[in-house]
Amino acid sequence: MKYDFKFTTVYQSAISYTNTNTAILSQSSGPDSKYAPNETLYRTAKLVYTNKGWKVDGVDFSLVKEVFNP
């Protein structure tokens, strides 16, 4: 993987279903990560449903610099 970070929490609201066989899982690194407070790491995983259950079809990462208002 591109980033060495363990995402540990999956909230129910993190999963959105695009149809009955496809879902998107979105997670962020959170305020206690090694990237905080200046950056947030986001992970988006595409899931597809097969006859063997849900499988990961692809994973994307983005590291976003936080902009703090004075």
CHARMM-style PDB file with segment names, atoms N, HN, CA, C and O in Angstrom:
ATOM      1  N   MET     1       0.830  -1.177   0.000  1.00  0.00      PROA
ATOM      2  CA  MET     1       0.000   0.000   0.000  1.00  0.00      PROA
ATOM      3  C   MET     1       0.880   1.248   0.000  1.00  0.00      PROA
ATOM      4  O   MET     1       2.020   1.241   0.464  1.00  0.00      PROA
ATOM      5  N   LYS     2       0.310   2.299  -0.530  1.00  0.00      PROA
ATOM      6  HN  LYS     2      -0.616   2.305  -0.907  1.00  0.00      PROA
ATOM      7  CA  LYS     2       1.058   3.548  -0.671  1.00  0.00      PROA
ATOM      8  C   LYS     2       1.362   4.191   0.679  1.00  0.00      PROA
ATOM      9  O   LYS     2       2.421   4.797   0.843  1.00  0.00      PROA
ATOM     10  N   TYR     3       0.450   4.069   1.652  1.00  0.00      PROA
ATOM     11  HN  TYR     3      -0.410   3.577   1.518  1.00  0.00      PROA
ATOM     12  CA  TYR     3       0.634   4.679   2.966  1.00  0.00      PROA
ATOM     13  C   TYR     3       0.647   3.606   4.042  1.00  0.00      PROA
ATOM     14  O   TYR     3      -0.131   2.654   3.990  1.00  0.00      PROA
ATOM     15  N   ASP     4       1.528   3.765   5.009  1.00  0.00      PROA
ATOM     16  HN  ASP     4       2.160   4.539   5.050  1.00  0.00      PROA
ATOM     17  CA  ASP     4       1.638   2.833   6.123  1.00  0.00      PROA
ATOM     18  C   ASP     4       0.795   3.356   7.279  1.00  0.00      PROA
ATOM     19  O   ASP     4       1.316   3.966   8.213  1.00  0.00      PROA
ATOM     20  N   PHE     5      -0.500   3.115   7.207  1.00  0.00      PROA
ATOM     21  HN  PHE     5      -0.922   2.620   6.448  1.00  0.00      PROA
ATOM     22  CA  PHE     5      -1.417   3.570   8.238  1.00  0.00      PROA
ATOM     23  C   PHE     5      -2.533   2.553   8.373  1.00  0.00      PROA
ATOM     24  O   PHE     5      -3.099   2.096   7.379  1.00  0.00      PROA
ATOM     25  N   LYS     6      -2.843   2.203   9.610  1.00  0.00      PROA
ATOM     26  HN  LYS     6      -2.384   2.573  10.417  1.00  0.00      PROA
ATOM     27  CA  LYS     6      -3.894   1.223   9.868  1.00  0.00      PROA
ATOM     28  C   LYS     6      -5.198   1.952  10.204  1.00  0.00      PROA
ATOM     29  O   LYS     6      -5.301   2.606  11.242  1.00  0.00      PROA
ATOM     30  N   PHE     7      -6.172   1.836   9.336  1.00  0.00      PROA
ATOM     31  HN  PHE     7      -6.088   1.305   8.493  1.00  0.00      PROA
ATOM     32  CA  PHE     7      -7.494   2.387   9.589  1.00  0.00      PROA
ATOM     33  C   PHE     7      -8.227   1.389  10.472  1.00  0.00      PROA
ATOM     34  O   PHE     7      -8.353   0.218  10.114  1.00  0.00      PROA
ATOM     35  N   THR     8      -8.711   1.845  11.628  1.00  0.00      PROA
ATOM     36  HN  THR     8      -8.608   2.796  11.919  1.00  0.00      PROA
ATOM     37  CA  THR     8      -9.281   0.905  12.593  1.00  0.00      PROA
ATOM     38  C   THR     8     -10.789   1.034  12.774  1.00  0.00      PROA
ATOM     39  O   THR     8     -11.423   0.113  13.288  1.00  0.00      PROA
ATOM     40  N   THR     9     -11.375   2.156  12.364  1.00  0.00      PROA
ATOM     41  HN  THR     9     -10.859   2.904  11.946  1.00  0.00      PROA
ATOM     42  CA  THR     9     -12.797   2.382  12.602  1.00  0.00      PROA
ATOM     43  C   THR     9     -13.556   2.448  11.290  1.00  0.00      PROA
ATOM     44  O   THR     9     -13.154   3.136  10.353  1.00  0.00      PROA
ATOM     45  N   VAL    10     -14.666   1.717  11.242  1.00  0.00      PROA
ATOM     46  HN  VAL    10     -14.993   1.158  12.004  1.00  0.00      PROA
ATOM     47  CA  VAL    10     -15.572   1.788  10.098  1.00  0.00      PROA
ATOM     48  C   VAL    10     -16.941   2.176  10.642  1.00  0.00      PROA
ATOM     49  O   VAL    10     -17.596   1.390  11.326  1.00  0.00      PROA
ATOM     50  N   TYR    11     -17.363   3.391  10.331  1.00  0.00      PROA
ATOM     51  HN  TYR    11     -16.831   4.030   9.775  1.00  0.00      PROA
ATOM     52  CA  TYR    11     -18.678   3.853  10.752  1.00  0.00      PROA
ATOM     53  C   TYR    11     -19.719   3.388   9.734  1.00  0.00      PROA
ATOM     54  O   TYR    11     -19.409   3.236   8.552  1.00  0.00      PROA
ATOM     55  N   GLN    12     -20.935   3.167  10.187  1.00  0.00      PROA
ATOM     56  HN  GLN    12     -21.187   3.291  11.147  1.00  0.00      PROA
ATOM     57  CA  GLN    12     -21.999   2.721   9.289  1.00  0.00      PROA
ATOM     58  C   GLN    12     -22.216   3.741   8.177  1.00  0.00      PROA
ATOM     59  O   GLN    12     -22.532   3.370   7.047  1.00  0.00      PROA
ATOM     60  N   SER    13     -22.048   5.020   8.491  1.00  0.00      PROA
ATOM     61  HN  SER    13     -21.791   5.322   9.409  1.00  0.00      PROA
ATOM     62  CA  SER    13     -22.234   6.067   7.489  1.00  0.00      PROA
ATOM     63  C   SER    13     -21.094   6.125   6.480  1.00  0.00      PROA
ATOM     64  O   SER    13     -21.185   6.866   5.502  1.00  0.00      PROA
ATOM     65  N   ALA    14     -20.022   5.363   6.692  1.00  0.00      PROA
ATOM     66  HN  ALA    14     -19.948   4.761   7.487  1.00  0.00      PROA
ATOM     67  CA  ALA    14     -18.869   5.361   5.785  1.00  0.00      PROA
ATOM     68  C   ALA    14     -19.115   4.537   4.530  1.00  0.00      PROA
ATOM     69  O   ALA    14     -18.338   4.606   3.577  1.00  0.00      PROA
ATOM     70  N   ILE    15     -20.189   3.760   4.524  1.00  0.00      PROA
ATOM     71  HN  ILE    15     -20.820   3.703   5.298  1.00  0.00      PROA
ATOM     72  CA  ILE    15     -20.470   2.881   3.385  1.00  0.00      PROA
ATOM     73  C   ILE    15     -21.682   3.410   2.616  1.00  0.00      PROA
ATOM     74  O   ILE    15     -22.743   3.657   3.189  1.00  0.00      PROA
ATOM     75  N   SER    16     -21.498   3.575   1.308  1.00  0.00      PROA
ATOM     76  HN  SER    16     -20.636   3.374   0.842  1.00  0.00      PROA
ATOM     77  CA  SER    16     -22.624   3.958   0.459  1.00  0.00      PROA
ATOM     78  C   SER    16     -22.733   2.941  -0.674  1.00  0.00      PROA
ATOM     79  O   SER    16     -21.731   2.519  -1.251  1.00  0.00      PROA
ATOM     80  N   TYR    17     -23.947   2.566  -0.973  1.00  0.00      PROA
ATOM     81  HN  TYR    17     -24.761   2.909  -0.505  1.00  0.00      PROA
ATOM     82  CA  TYR    17     -24.197   1.560  -2.004  1.00  0.00      PROA
ATOM     83  C   TYR    17     -24.603   2.254  -3.297  1.00  0.00      PROA
ATOM     84  O   TYR    17     -25.577   3.006  -3.321  1.00  0.00      PROA
ATOM     85  N   THR    18     -23.864   2.004  -4.365  1.00  0.00      PROA
ATOM     86  HN  THR    18     -23.073   1.392  -4.345  1.00  0.00      PROA
ATOM     87  CA  THR    18     -24.195   2.593  -5.652  1.00  0.00      PROA
ATOM     88  C   THR    18     -25.234   1.757  -6.392  1.00  0.00      PROA
ATOM     89  O   THR    18     -25.993   2.283  -7.206  1.00  0.00      PROA
ATOM     90  N   ASN    19     -25.269   0.463  -6.111  1.00  0.00      PROA
ATOM     91  HN  ASN    19     -24.653   0.036  -5.449  1.00  0.00      PROA
ATOM     92  CA  ASN    19     -26.320  -0.445  -6.582  1.00  0.00      PROA
ATOM     93  C   ASN    19     -26.247  -1.693  -5.715  1.00  0.00      PROA
ATOM     94  O   ASN    19     -25.519  -1.692  -4.722  1.00  0.00      PROA
ATOM     95  N   THR    20     -26.965  -2.750  -6.046  1.00  0.00      PROA
ATOM     96  HN  THR    20     -27.557  -2.751  -6.852  1.00  0.00      PROA
ATOM     97  CA  THR    20     -26.999  -3.928  -5.174  1.00  0.00      PROA
ATOM     98  C   THR    20     -25.694  -4.716  -5.167  1.00  0.00      PROA
ATOM     99  O   THR    20     -25.492  -5.555  -4.289  1.00  0.00      PROA
ATOM    100  N   ASN    21     -24.806  -4.466  -6.125  1.00  0.00      PROA
ATOM    101  HN  ASN    21     -24.970  -3.784  -6.839  1.00  0.00      PROA
ATOM    102  CA  ASN    21     -23.556  -5.224  -6.208  1.00  0.00      PROA
ATOM    103  C   ASN    21     -22.304  -4.376  -6.022  1.00  0.00      PROA
ATOM    104  O   ASN    21     -21.193  -4.897  -6.123  1.00  0.00      PROA
ATOM    105  N   THR    22     -22.460  -3.080  -5.752  1.00  0.00      PROA
ATOM    106  HN  THR    22     -23.363  -2.657  -5.670  1.00  0.00      PROA
ATOM    107  CA  THR    22     -21.310  -2.200  -5.645  1.00  0.00      PROA
ATOM    108  C   THR    22     -21.482  -1.253  -4.459  1.00  0.00      PROA
ATOM    109  O   THR    22     -22.567  -0.721  -4.225  1.00  0.00      PROA
ATOM    110  N   ALA    23     -20.396  -1.054  -3.718  1.00  0.00      PROA
ATOM    111  HN  ALA    23     -19.515  -1.487  -3.908  1.00  0.00      PROA
ATOM    112  CA  ALA    23     -20.422  -0.125  -2.583  1.00  0.00      PROA
ATOM    113  C   ALA    23     -19.101   0.630  -2.522  1.00  0.00      PROA
ATOM    114  O   ALA    23     -18.084   0.178  -3.049  1.00  0.00      PROA
ATOM    115  N   ILE    24     -19.134   1.789  -1.870  1.00  0.00      PROA
ATOM    116  HN  ILE    24     -19.959   2.156  -1.443  1.00  0.00      PROA
ATOM    117  CA  ILE    24     -17.942   2.603  -1.655  1.00  0.00      PROA
ATOM    118  C   ILE    24     -17.764   2.771  -0.150  1.00  0.00      PROA
ATOM    119  O   ILE    24     -18.704   3.149   0.550  1.00  0.00      PROA
ATOM    120  N   LEU    25     -16.565   2.492   0.347  1.00  0.00      PROA
ATOM    121  HN  LEU    25     -15.802   2.185  -0.222  1.00  0.00      PROA
ATOM    122  CA  LEU    25     -16.221   2.660   1.753  1.00  0.00      PROA
ATOM    123  C   LEU    25     -15.239   3.816   1.857  1.00  0.00      PROA
ATOM    124  O   LEU    25     -14.182   3.793   1.227  1.00  0.00      PROA
ATOM    125  N   SER    26     -15.586   4.836   2.657  1.00  0.00      PROA
ATOM    126  HN  SER    26     -16.445   4.854   3.169  1.00  0.00      PROA
ATOM    127  CA  SER    26     -14.727   6.003   2.828  1.00  0.00      PROA
ATOM    128  C   SER    26     -14.299   6.115   4.283  1.00  0.00      PROA
ATOM    129  O   SER    26     -15.123   6.009   5.191  1.00  0.00      PROA
ATOM    130  N   GLN    27     -12.996   6.332   4.501  1.00  0.00      PROA
ATOM    131  HN  GLN    27     -12.326   6.419   3.764  1.00  0.00      PROA
ATOM    132  CA  GLN    27     -12.449   6.469   5.844  1.00  0.00      PROA
ATOM    133  C   GLN    27     -11.440   7.607   5.878  1.00  0.00      PROA
ATOM    134  O   GLN    27     -10.863   7.971   4.854  1.00  0.00      PROA
ATOM    135  N   SER    28     -11.233   8.168   7.073  1.00  0.00      PROA
ATOM    136  HN  SER    28     -11.702   7.873   7.905  1.00  0.00      PROA
ATOM    137  CA  SER    28     -10.204   9.182   7.252  1.00  0.00      PROA
ATOM    138  C   SER    28      -9.340   8.812   8.452  1.00  0.00      PROA
ATOM    139  O   SER    28      -9.753   8.040   9.318  1.00  0.00      PROA
ATOM    140  N   SER    29      -8.133   9.376   8.488  1.00  0.00      PROA
ATOM    141  HN  SER    29      -7.798  10.003   7.785  1.00  0.00      PROA
ATOM    142  CA  SER    29      -7.165   9.005   9.513  1.00  0.00      PROA
ATOM    143  C   SER    29      -7.517   9.523  10.896  1.00  0.00      PROA
ATOM    144  O   SER    29      -7.104   8.920  11.887  1.00  0.00      PROA
ATOM    145  N   GLY    30      -8.254  10.603  11.003  1.00  0.00      PROA
ATOM    146  HN  GLY    30      -8.590  11.092  10.199  1.00  0.00      PROA
ATOM    147  CA  GLY    30      -8.719  11.091  12.294  1.00  0.00      PROA
ATOM    148  C   GLY    30      -7.738  11.990  13.020  1.00  0.00      PROA
ATOM    149  O   GLY    30      -6.592  12.144  12.597  1.00  0.00      PROA
ATOM    150  N   PRO    31      -8.199  12.594  14.136  1.00  0.00      PROA
ATOM    151  CA  PRO    31      -7.416  13.598  14.845  1.00  0.00      PROA
ATOM    152  C   PRO    31      -6.231  13.045  15.637  1.00  0.00      PROA
ATOM    153  O   PRO    31      -5.349  13.816  16.018  1.00  0.00      PROA
ATOM    154  N   ASP    32      -6.181  11.751  15.894  1.00  0.00      PROA
ATOM    155  HN  ASP    32      -6.898  11.125  15.585  1.00  0.00      PROA
ATOM    156  CA  ASP    32      -5.099  11.170  16.677  1.00  0.00      PROA
ATOM    157  C   ASP    32      -4.061  10.443  15.821  1.00  0.00      PROA
ATOM    158  O   ASP    32      -3.224   9.714  16.353  1.00  0.00      PROA
ATOM    159  N   SER    33      -4.109  10.633  14.511  1.00  0.00      PROA
ATOM    160  HN  SER    33      -4.788  11.225  14.079  1.00  0.00      PROA
ATOM    161  CA  SER    33      -3.187   9.910  13.629  1.00  0.00      PROA
ATOM    162  C   SER    33      -1.836  10.599  13.571  1.00  0.00      PROA
ATOM    163  O   SER    33      -1.666  11.704  14.086  1.00  0.00      PROA
ATOM    164  N   LYS    34      -0.885   9.940  12.943  1.00  0.00      PROA
ATOM    165  HN  LYS    34      -1.023   9.042  12.525  1.00  0.00      PROA
ATOM    166  CA  LYS    34       0.453  10.509  12.780  1.00  0.00      PROA
ATOM    167  C   LYS    34       0.448  11.669  11.799  1.00  0.00      PROA
ATOM    168  O   LYS    34       1.435  12.400  11.717  1.00  0.00      PROA
ATOM    169  N   TYR    35      -0.633  11.861  11.052  1.00  0.00      PROA
ATOM    170  HN  TYR    35      -1.435  11.267  11.118  1.00  0.00      PROA
ATOM    171  CA  TYR    35      -0.746  12.959  10.096  1.00  0.00      PROA
ATOM    172  C   TYR    35      -1.335  14.225  10.734  1.00  0.00      PROA
ATOM    173  O   TYR    35      -1.142  15.329  10.225  1.00  0.00      PROA
ATOM    174  N   ALA    36      -2.042  14.060  11.831  1.00  0.00      PROA
ATOM    175  HN  ALA    36      -2.200  13.163  12.245  1.00  0.00      PROA
ATOM    176  CA  ALA    36      -2.716  15.189  12.493  1.00  0.00      PROA
ATOM    177  C   ALA    36      -1.676  16.102  13.144  1.00  0.00      PROA
ATOM    178  O   ALA    36      -0.596  15.629  13.498  1.00  0.00      PROA
ATOM    179  N   PRO    37      -1.957  17.360  13.309  1.00  0.00      PROA
ATOM    180  CA  PRO    37      -3.154  18.087  12.917  1.00  0.00      PROA
ATOM    181  C   PRO    37      -3.040  18.750  11.543  1.00  0.00      PROA
ATOM    182  O   PRO    37      -3.993  19.387  11.095  1.00  0.00      PROA
ATOM    183  N   ASN    38      -1.916  18.618  10.877  1.00  0.00      PROA
ATOM    184  HN  ASN    38      -1.142  18.101  11.240  1.00  0.00      PROA
ATOM    185  CA  ASN    38      -1.699  19.351   9.628  1.00  0.00      PROA
ATOM    186  C   ASN    38      -2.228  18.663   8.378  1.00  0.00      PROA
ATOM    187  O   ASN    38      -2.442  19.320   7.359  1.00  0.00      PROA
ATOM    188  N   GLU    39      -2.443  17.347   8.436  1.00  0.00      PROA
ATOM    189  HN  GLU    39      -2.270  16.813   9.264  1.00  0.00      PROA
ATOM    190  CA  GLU    39      -2.888  16.602   7.262  1.00  0.00      PROA
ATOM    191  C   GLU    39      -3.891  15.531   7.672  1.00  0.00      PROA
ATOM    192  O   GLU    39      -3.901  15.076   8.816  1.00  0.00      PROA
ATOM    193  N   THR    40      -4.729  15.139   6.729  1.00  0.00      PROA
ATOM    194  HN  THR    40      -4.721  15.508   5.800  1.00  0.00      PROA
ATOM    195  CA  THR    40      -5.663  14.032   6.931  1.00  0.00      PROA
ATOM    196  C   THR    40      -5.507  13.071   5.762  1.00  0.00      PROA
ATOM    197  O   THR    40      -5.514  13.479   4.601  1.00  0.00      PROA
ATOM    198  N   LEU    41      -5.365  11.787   6.084  1.00  0.00      PROA
ATOM    199  HN  LEU    41      -5.359  11.455   7.028  1.00  0.00      PROA
ATOM    200  CA  LEU    41      -5.283  10.753   5.065  1.00  0.00      PROA
ATOM    201  C   LEU    41      -6.673  10.167   4.854  1.00  0.00      PROA
ATOM    202  O   LEU    41      -7.322   9.732   5.805  1.00  0.00      PROA
ATOM    203  N   TYR    42      -7.129  10.158   3.597  1.00  0.00      PROA
ATOM    204  HN  TYR    42      -6.602  10.512   2.825  1.00  0.00      PROA
ATOM    205  CA  TYR    42      -8.423   9.583   3.238  1.00  0.00      PROA
ATOM    206  C   TYR    42      -8.207   8.314   2.427  1.00  0.00      PROA
ATOM    207  O   TYR    42      -7.328   8.248   1.568  1.00  0.00      PROA
ATOM    208  N   ARG    43      -9.028   7.309   2.718  1.00  0.00      PROA
ATOM    209  HN  ARG    43      -9.743   7.364   3.416  1.00  0.00      PROA
ATOM    210  CA  ARG    43      -8.982   6.060   1.950  1.00  0.00      PROA
ATOM    211  C   ARG    43     -10.393   5.777   1.430  1.00  0.00      PROA
ATOM    212  O   ARG    43     -11.371   5.835   2.176  1.00  0.00      PROA
ATOM    213  N   THR    44     -10.471   5.473   0.149  1.00  0.00      PROA
ATOM    214  HN  THR    44      -9.676   5.426  -0.457  1.00  0.00      PROA
ATOM    215  CA  THR    44     -11.737   5.102  -0.478  1.00  0.00      PROA
ATOM    216  C   THR    44     -11.556   3.733  -1.129  1.00  0.00      PROA
ATOM    217  O   THR    44     -10.672   3.540  -1.965  1.00  0.00      PROA
ATOM    218  N   ALA    45     -12.402   2.791  -0.736  1.00  0.00      PROA
ATOM    219  HN  ALA    45     -13.119   2.948  -0.057  1.00  0.00      PROA
ATOM    220  CA  ALA    45     -12.329   1.444  -1.284  1.00  0.00      PROA
ATOM    221  C   ALA    45     -13.615   1.135  -2.046  1.00  0.00      PROA
ATOM    222  O   ALA    45     -14.715   1.381  -1.553  1.00  0.00      PROA
ATOM    223  N   LYS    46     -13.464   0.597  -3.246  1.00  0.00      PROA
ATOM    224  HN  LYS    46     -12.570   0.397  -3.647  1.00  0.00      PROA
ATOM    225  CA  LYS    46     -14.620   0.152  -4.020  1.00  0.00      PROA
ATOM    226  C   LYS    46     -14.813  -1.327  -3.741  1.00  0.00      PROA
ATOM    227  O   LYS    46     -13.877  -2.117  -3.860  1.00  0.00      PROA
ATOM    228  N   LEU    47     -16.021  -1.696  -3.372  1.00  0.00      PROA
ATOM    229  HN  LEU    47     -16.782  -1.054  -3.275  1.00  0.00      PROA
ATOM    230  CA  LEU    47     -16.353  -3.077  -3.049  1.00  0.00      PROA
ATOM    231  C   LEU    47     -17.359  -3.604  -4.063  1.00  0.00      PROA
ATOM    232  O   LEU    47     -18.263  -2.884  -4.488  1.00  0.00      PROA
ATOM    233  N   VAL    48     -17.196  -4.858  -4.444  1.00  0.00      PROA
ATOM    234  HN  VAL    48     -16.462  -5.443  -4.099  1.00  0.00      PROA
ATOM    235  CA  VAL    48     -18.157  -5.508  -5.333  1.00  0.00      PROA
ATOM    236  C   VAL    48     -18.621  -6.806  -4.687  1.00  0.00      PROA
ATOM    237  O   VAL    48     -17.852  -7.493  -4.014  1.00  0.00      PROA
ATOM    238  N   TYR    49     -19.883  -7.125  -4.903  1.00  0.00      PROA
ATOM    239  HN  TYR    49     -20.507  -6.567  -5.450  1.00  0.00      PROA
ATOM    240  CA  TYR    49     -20.456  -8.345  -4.342  1.00  0.00      PROA
ATOM    241  C   TYR    49     -20.380  -9.455  -5.383  1.00  0.00      PROA
ATOM    242  O   TYR    49     -20.831  -9.294  -6.517  1.00  0.00      PROA
ATOM    243  N   THR    50     -19.801 -10.585  -4.978  1.00  0.00      PROA
ATOM    244  HN  THR    50     -19.434 -10.715  -4.057  1.00  0.00      PROA
ATOM    245  CA  THR    50     -19.708 -11.750  -5.849  1.00  0.00      PROA
ATOM    246  C   THR    50     -20.451 -12.904  -5.185  1.00  0.00      PROA
ATOM    247  O   THR    50     -21.022 -12.731  -4.108  1.00  0.00      PROA
ATOM    248  N   ASN    51     -20.450 -14.052  -5.798  1.00  0.00      PROA
ATOM    249  HN  ASN    51     -19.986 -14.192  -6.672  1.00  0.00      PROA
ATOM    250  CA  ASN    51     -21.100 -15.226  -5.200  1.00  0.00      PROA
ATOM    251  C   ASN    51     -20.372 -15.697  -3.940  1.00  0.00      PROA
ATOM    252  O   ASN    51     -20.888 -16.540  -3.206  1.00  0.00      PROA
ATOM    253  N   LYS    52     -19.171 -15.155  -3.686  1.00  0.00      PROA
ATOM    254  HN  LYS    52     -18.752 -14.471  -4.282  1.00  0.00      PROA
ATOM    255  CA  LYS    52     -18.419 -15.499  -2.474  1.00  0.00      PROA
ATOM    256  C   LYS    52     -18.469 -14.390  -1.429  1.00  0.00      PROA
ATOM    257  O   LYS    52     -17.804 -14.488  -0.398  1.00  0.00      PROA
ATOM    258  N   GLY    53     -19.252 -13.327  -1.680  1.00  0.00      PROA
ATOM    259  HN  GLY    53     -19.792 -13.247  -2.518  1.00  0.00      PROA
ATOM    260  CA  GLY    53     -19.378 -12.235  -0.714  1.00  0.00      PROA
ATOM    261  C   GLY    53     -18.738 -10.955  -1.239  1.00  0.00      PROA
ATOM    262  O   GLY    53     -18.384 -10.861  -2.414  1.00  0.00      PROA
ATOM    263  N   TRP    54     -18.594  -9.971  -0.352  1.00  0.00      PROA
ATOM    264  HN  TRP    54     -18.881 -10.047   0.603  1.00  0.00      PROA
ATOM    265  CA  TRP    54     -18.026  -8.674  -0.724  1.00  0.00      PROA
ATOM    266  C   TRP    54     -16.518  -8.771  -0.885  1.00  0.00      PROA
ATOM    267  O   TRP    54     -15.832  -9.354  -0.045  1.00  0.00      PROA
ATOM    268  N   LYS    55     -16.005  -8.195  -1.969  1.00  0.00      PROA
ATOM    269  HN  LYS    55     -16.562  -7.722  -2.650  1.00  0.00      PROA
ATOM    270  CA  LYS    55     -14.571  -8.199  -2.280  1.00  0.00      PROA
ATOM    271  C   LYS    55     -14.123  -6.784  -2.614  1.00  0.00      PROA
ATOM    272  O   LYS    55     -14.895  -6.002  -3.170  1.00  0.00      PROA
ATOM    273  N   VAL    56     -12.876  -6.448  -2.278  1.00  0.00      PROA
ATOM    274  HN  VAL    56     -12.249  -7.083  -1.827  1.00  0.00      PROA
ATOM    275  CA  VAL    56     -12.312  -5.142  -2.618  1.00  0.00      PROA
ATOM    276  C   VAL    56     -11.904  -5.154  -4.083  1.00  0.00      PROA
ATOM    277  O   VAL    56     -11.168  -6.032  -4.533  1.00  0.00      PROA
ATOM    278  N   ASP    57     -12.400  -4.157  -4.824  1.00  0.00      PROA
ATOM    279  HN  ASP    57     -12.998  -3.443  -4.458  1.00  0.00      PROA
ATOM    280  CA  ASP    57     -12.103  -4.041  -6.247  1.00  0.00      PROA
ATOM    281  C   ASP    57     -11.017  -2.996  -6.514  1.00  0.00      PROA
ATOM    282  O   ASP    57     -10.361  -3.038  -7.554  1.00  0.00      PROA
ATOM    283  N   GLY    58     -10.826  -2.063  -5.583  1.00  0.00      PROA
ATOM    284  HN  GLY    58     -11.359  -2.029  -4.738  1.00  0.00      PROA
ATOM    285  CA  GLY    58      -9.809  -1.036  -5.751  1.00  0.00      PROA
ATOM    286  C   GLY    58      -9.744  -0.143  -4.529  1.00  0.00      PROA
ATOM    287  O   GLY    58     -10.725  -0.002  -3.799  1.00  0.00      PROA
ATOM    288  N   VAL    59      -8.576   0.463  -4.305  1.00  0.00      PROA
ATOM    289  HN  VAL    59      -7.779   0.349  -4.898  1.00  0.00      PROA
ATOM    290  CA  VAL    59      -8.378   1.355  -3.159  1.00  0.00      PROA
ATOM    291  C   VAL    59      -7.646   2.602  -3.643  1.00  0.00      PROA
ATOM    292  O   VAL    59      -6.665   2.516  -4.381  1.00  0.00      PROA
ATOM    293  N   ASP    60      -8.142   3.766  -3.213  1.00  0.00      PROA
ATOM    294  HN  ASP    60      -8.939   3.836  -2.613  1.00  0.00      PROA
ATOM    295  CA  ASP    60      -7.499   5.037  -3.522  1.00  0.00      PROA
ATOM    296  C   ASP    60      -7.192   5.778  -2.227  1.00  0.00      PROA
ATOM    297  O   ASP    60      -7.966   5.715  -1.272  1.00  0.00      PROA
ATOM    298  N   PHE    61      -6.071   6.474  -2.196  1.00  0.00      PROA
ATOM    299  HN  PHE    61      -5.443   6.525  -2.972  1.00  0.00      PROA
ATOM    300  CA  PHE    61      -5.670   7.278  -1.048  1.00  0.00      PROA
ATOM    301  C   PHE    61      -5.495   8.723  -1.483  1.00  0.00      PROA
ATOM    302  O   PHE    61      -5.125   8.999  -2.624  1.00  0.00      PROA
ATOM    303  N   SER    62      -5.764   9.644  -0.561  1.00  0.00      PROA
ATOM    304  HN  SER    62      -6.064   9.420   0.366  1.00  0.00      PROA
ATOM    305  CA  SER    62      -5.416  11.049  -0.781  1.00  0.00      PROA
ATOM    306  C   SER    62      -5.004  11.650   0.559  1.00  0.00      PROA
ATOM    307  O   SER    62      -5.687  11.479   1.568  1.00  0.00      PROA
ATOM    308  N   LEU    63      -3.875  12.357   0.549  1.00  0.00      PROA
ATOM    309  HN  LEU    63      -3.320  12.496  -0.271  1.00  0.00      PROA
ATOM    310  CA  LEU    63      -3.359  13.030   1.730  1.00  0.00      PROA
ATOM    311  C   LEU    63      -3.638  14.511   1.534  1.00  0.00      PROA
ATOM    312  O   LEU    63      -3.114  15.135   0.612  1.00  0.00      PROA
ATOM    313  N   VAL    64      -4.470  15.069   2.413  1.00  0.00      PROA
ATOM    314  HN  VAL    64      -4.895  14.562   3.163  1.00  0.00      PROA
ATOM    315  CA  VAL    64      -4.945  16.442   2.255  1.00  0.00      PROA
ATOM    316  C   VAL    64      -4.373  17.309   3.367  1.00  0.00      PROA
ATOM    317  O   VAL    64      -4.480  16.974   4.547  1.00  0.00      PROA
ATOM    318  N   LYS    65      -3.764  18.424   2.982  1.00  0.00      PROA
ATOM    319  HN  LYS    65      -3.677  18.696   2.024  1.00  0.00      PROA
ATOM    320  CA  LYS    65      -3.276  19.394   3.956  1.00  0.00      PROA
ATOM    321  C   LYS    65      -4.464  20.148   4.527  1.00  0.00      PROA
ATOM    322  O   LYS    65      -5.343  20.599   3.792  1.00  0.00      PROA
ATOM    323  N   GLU    66      -4.480  20.278   5.842  1.00  0.00      PROA
ATOM    324  HN  GLU    66      -3.767  19.911   6.439  1.00  0.00      PROA
ATOM    325  CA  GLU    66      -5.568  20.995   6.506  1.00  0.00      PROA
ATOM    326  C   GLU    66      -5.305  22.487   6.453  1.00  0.00      PROA
ATOM    327  O   GLU    66      -4.168  22.930   6.614  1.00  0.00      PROA
ATOM    328  N   VAL    67      -6.340  23.253   6.232  1.00  0.00      PROA
ATOM    329  HN  VAL    67      -7.265  22.894   6.102  1.00  0.00      PROA
ATOM    330  CA  VAL    67      -6.257  24.709   6.216  1.00  0.00      PROA
ATOM    331  C   VAL    67      -6.995  25.209   7.438  1.00  0.00      PROA
ATOM    332  O   VAL    67      -8.205  25.022   7.570  1.00  0.00      PROA
ATOM    333  N   PHE    68      -6.249  25.852   8.340  1.00  0.00      PROA
ATOM    334  HN  PHE    68      -5.266  26.004   8.233  1.00  0.00      PROA
ATOM    335  CA  PHE    68      -6.841  26.335   9.567  1.00  0.00      PROA
ATOM    336  C   PHE    68      -7.193  27.809   9.426  1.00  0.00      PROA
ATOM    337  O   PHE    68      -6.395  28.602   8.926  1.00  0.00      PROA
ATOM    338  N   ASN    69      -8.388  28.167   9.867  1.00  0.00      PROA
ATOM    339  HN  ASN    69      -9.036  27.523  10.273  1.00  0.00      PROA
ATOM    340  CA  ASN    69      -8.803  29.568   9.838  1.00  0.00      PROA
ATOM    341  C   ASN    69      -8.282  30.267  11.098  1.00  0.00      PROA
ATOM    342  O   ASN    69      -8.338  29.705  12.192  1.00  0.00      PROA
ATOM    343  N   PRO    70      -7.781  31.478  10.941  1.00  0.00      PROA
ATOM    344  CA  PRO    70      -7.263  32.193  12.138  1.00  0.00      PROA
ATOM    345  C   PRO    70      -8.367  32.606  13.084  1.00  0.00      PROA
ATOM    346  OT1 PRO    70      -8.096  33.209  14.123  1.00  0.00      PROA
TER     347      PRO     70
END
